[in-house]
Amino acid sequence: MVFIKLDFGDVSKFLDVTSQLNCDFDLSQRGACVDGKSLIGVLALDLSQPIKVRVVSDSEVVKEKFLNMLKLQGIYYEVKESI
């Protein structure tokens, strides 16, 4: 499970990352779930709080590429093990 922290300036960087990968992204926070490739969806979330990201792909390569791309964009993330 991946959690990200975005500020307003990071939103376009995050959308650039998600648009380059051929899979879906679900962002969730406080019971709400939005499309991780949607500008309106991302902006509907509370950017002052951590956002849970689910990469909708069975490929570990895609998931690792996503994390590497976040790092290159300077977007803070934290990986937590599922319980």
N, C-alpha and C positions, 0 to 999 in steps of 0.2 A: 504494500500500500504506500502510495506516495502522497505527501502533503507539500503544497507550494505556498509561498508567500509572495503576493504580487502587490506592487503599488500601481498607480494609474499609468505611469510611464512604462511599466513592464507588460501591460496588456497587449500592446501591438507586437512586442517581442514574442510573447507566449503564443499568440495567434499565428505568427510567422512559423514558429516551430511546429505547431499542430497541423498547419496546412501543408507542410512538406512531407508528412507521414501518411501512408495509405491505410489508416485505421481510424476508428472513432475514439473520442475521449469524453468521458463523463466526469463532470465536476460536481461535487456535492458539498453542501454546507448547511447545517441546521435543518436537515430534512428536505431541502430543495436540491434538485438535480437538473443541471443544464448541459447543453451541448458545448464541449470544449473547443469547438471550432467556430462558435458564434460570438461575435462582438457583443451583441445585446445580452446574450446569456451570461457571458463573463462579467459584464458591467452590472448585471442584476445582483451579483454576489457582494457580500461585505468584504471589501479588499483589505480591511484592517484585521481580518481574522484568517487563520490558515484555511486552505481549500484542499479537500481530498480529491485526488485525480485517479481515475481508473482508466488505464489504457485497454481498450477493447481489442485485444489481439492475443493469440496464443503464442506468438513468436517472441521469444526472449531477446532475439536480436533487435526487434523493433523497440522493445521496452528499454534496452540498454542504449540504443541510438537516441531515444527520447531524452533520457537522463543526460547523456553527453551533450545534446543540443541545448538543454536547459543550462548546463554548466557554461557552455560557450557564450550563451546570451547573458550570463551573470544573474540568472534567476535562482533564488534560494529554494532548495527543496530538501526534504527529509524523507528517507525511506523507513517505514516501520513495518515490522512483521505482523501478519494477520494472526488473530487469536482464534 
